[in-house]
Amino acid sequence: MSKADPWGEDLQLALYLLYEVHYRGFDGVDDVRAWGPALLRLRRSMETRVLQALRAQLPDAPRTVEEAFVPLLVARLGHPAVHRTGPCAALRGPLEPACGPCLDHAPAPLLATVNLMSLFGLADIAFGCAATVLLEDRLATHLRAAWDQGRSALRTPLPGP
């Protein structure tokens, strides 16, 4: 796991699935097995890899909640607007909690932001806030690059209606 790309499709999808097996479960997966030591160790090794990468990219992360949130209360000029309608609508499917079939289409930058919420929970709000900004910026870069190239930001197109 130490060599896995912390932002790659494989690690982010696997980590997402490990969180989901605990949140909602999967048909055919026994709840006892979902909380088994082997899966918990695997999840922890993935979380450790992501945390190492985040700490390396955020050496000056805020240490208090105030340090973390005050900058977010001020509009960030020049930040790509990813909350608009238009191309962003293509990502609404994978963001829906009940949209398991769309998971195949979700790019790693999107999964990373979802996984981060599970990883941090309420454990380290200040660092989690800084990490969220970092990953949201990575997602914005991914979205903008895809849109500038006239393509979907999803890994694969969503099935038609």
C-alpha positions as CSV (number, residue, x, y, z in Angstrom):
1,M,0.0,0.0,0.0
2,S,2.9,2.3,0.6
3,K,3.5,2.7,-3.1
4,A,-0.1,3.1,-4.1
5,D,-1.1,6.5,-5.7
6,P,-3.1,8.1,-2.9
7,W,-5.1,10.0,-5.5
8,G,-5.4,7.2,-8.0
9,E,-8.6,5.5,-9.1
10,D,-7.7,2.1,-7.5
11,L,-7.1,3.4,-4.0
12,Q,-9.9,5.9,-4.0
13,L,-12.5,3.4,-5.3
14,A,-11.3,0.7,-2.9
15,L,-11.4,3.1,0.1
16,Y,-14.9,4.3,-0.9
17,L,-16.2,0.7,-1.1
18,L,-14.7,-0.1,2.3
19,Y,-16.5,2.9,3.8
20,E,-19.7,2.0,2.1
21,V,-19.7,-1.6,3.3
22,H,-19.8,-0.1,6.8
23,Y,-22.3,2.6,6.1
24,R,-24.9,0.7,4.1
25,G,-23.5,-2.7,3.4
26,F,-23.7,-4.6,0.2
27,D,-26.1,-7.5,-0.8
28,G,-24.3,-10.7,-0.1
29,V,-21.8,-9.3,2.4
30,D,-22.4,-10.4,5.9
31,D,-22.3,-7.5,8.5
32,V,-19.9,-9.5,10.7
33,R,-17.5,-10.0,7.8
34,A,-17.7,-6.3,6.8
35,W,-16.3,-5.4,10.2
36,G,-13.7,-8.1,10.2
37,P,-10.1,-7.4,11.2
38,A,-8.7,-8.0,7.7
39,L,-10.9,-5.4,6.1
40,L,-10.3,-2.9,8.9
41,R,-6.6,-3.3,8.5
42,L,-6.8,-2.8,4.8
43,R,-8.9,0.3,5.2
44,R,-6.5,1.7,7.8
45,S,-3.5,1.1,5.5
46,M,-5.3,3.0,2.7
47,E,-6.2,5.8,5.1
48,T,-2.6,6.0,6.3
49,R,-1.4,6.4,2.7
50,V,-3.9,9.2,2.1
51,L,-3.0,10.9,5.4
52,Q,0.7,10.7,4.5
53,A,0.1,12.4,1.2
54,L,-2.2,15.0,2.7
55,R,0.4,15.9,5.4
56,A,3.1,16.1,2.8
57,Q,1.0,18.6,0.7
58,L,-0.3,20.5,3.8
59,P,2.8,21.1,6.0
60,D,1.3,24.5,7.2
61,A,-2.2,23.2,7.8
62,P,-4.2,25.1,10.4
63,R,-4.1,23.8,14.0
64,T,-7.3,25.3,15.3
65,V,-10.8,25.4,14.1
66,E,-10.6,29.3,13.9
67,E,-7.5,29.1,11.7
68,A,-9.3,26.6,9.4
69,F,-12.6,28.3,9.0
70,V,-11.9,32.0,8.9
71,P,-10.3,31.9,5.5
72,L,-13.3,29.9,4.2
73,L,-15.7,32.6,5.2
74,V,-14.0,35.0,2.8
75,A,-14.8,34.5,-0.9
76,R,-11.8,33.0,-2.8
77,L,-11.2,35.1,-5.8
78,G,-10.1,33.3,-8.9
79,H,-11.3,29.9,-7.7
80,P,-13.0,27.9,-10.5
81,A,-16.7,28.0,-10.0
82,V,-17.7,24.4,-9.8
83,H,-21.1,25.0,-8.2
84,R,-22.7,26.4,-11.3
85,T,-25.3,24.7,-13.4
86,G,-24.2,23.3,-16.7
87,P,-21.3,20.8,-16.8
88,C,-21.5,20.4,-13.1
89,A,-24.9,18.7,-13.5
90,A,-23.0,15.7,-15.0
91,L,-21.5,15.0,-11.6
92,R,-24.8,15.1,-9.6
93,G,-25.5,11.4,-10.3
94,P,-22.3,10.1,-8.7
95,L,-22.9,12.5,-5.7
96,E,-26.3,11.1,-4.9
97,P,-26.0,8.7,-2.0
98,A,-28.3,6.1,-3.5
99,C,-26.5,6.1,-6.9
100,G,-24.5,2.9,-6.7
101,P,-24.6,2.3,-10.4
102,C,-23.0,5.6,-11.1
103,L,-20.0,4.7,-9.0
104,D,-18.3,3.2,-12.0
105,H,-18.3,6.7,-13.6
106,A,-17.0,8.7,-10.6
107,P,-13.4,10.0,-11.1
108,A,-10.8,9.6,-8.4
109,P,-10.8,13.4,-7.5
110,L,-14.5,13.1,-6.7
111,L,-14.1,9.9,-4.6
112,A,-11.3,11.5,-2.7
113,T,-13.5,14.3,-1.5
114,V,-16.2,11.9,-0.4
115,N,-13.7,9.6,1.3
116,L,-12.1,12.5,3.1
117,M,-15.4,13.2,5.0
118,S,-15.4,9.6,6.2
119,L,-11.7,9.6,7.0
120,F,-11.9,12.7,9.2
121,G,-15.3,12.6,10.6
122,L,-14.9,14.9,13.6
123,A,-11.5,13.7,14.6
124,D,-9.4,16.6,13.3
125,I,-11.6,19.4,12.2
126,A,-8.8,21.9,11.5
127,F,-6.7,19.6,9.4
128,G,-9.8,18.1,7.8
129,C,-10.8,21.6,6.7
130,A,-7.5,22.3,5.1
131,A,-7.5,18.9,3.4
132,T,-11.0,19.5,2.1
133,V,-9.9,22.7,0.5
134,L,-6.9,20.9,-1.1
135,L,-9.0,18.1,-2.5
136,E,-11.8,20.4,-3.6
137,D,-9.1,22.4,-5.6
138,R,-7.9,19.1,-7.1
139,L,-11.4,18.3,-8.1
140,A,-12.0,21.7,-9.5
141,T,-8.8,21.3,-11.6
142,H,-10.0,17.9,-12.8
143,L,-13.4,19.3,-13.8
144,R,-12.0,22.5,-15.5
145,A,-9.5,20.5,-17.5
146,A,-12.2,18.1,-18.7
147,W,-14.6,20.9,-19.5
148,D,-11.9,22.9,-21.3
149,Q,-11.3,19.9,-23.5
150,G,-15.1,19.6,-24.2
151,R,-15.4,16.2,-22.4
152,S,-17.2,14.8,-19.4
153,A,-15.3,14.9,-16.1
154,L,-16.6,11.3,-15.4
155,R,-14.3,8.4,-16.1
156,T,-17.0,6.8,-18.3
157,P,-20.2,8.3,-19.7
158,L,-23.4,7.8,-17.8
159,P,-25.9,5.5,-19.4
160,G,-28.5,7.2,-21.5
161,P,-32.1,7.7,-20.3
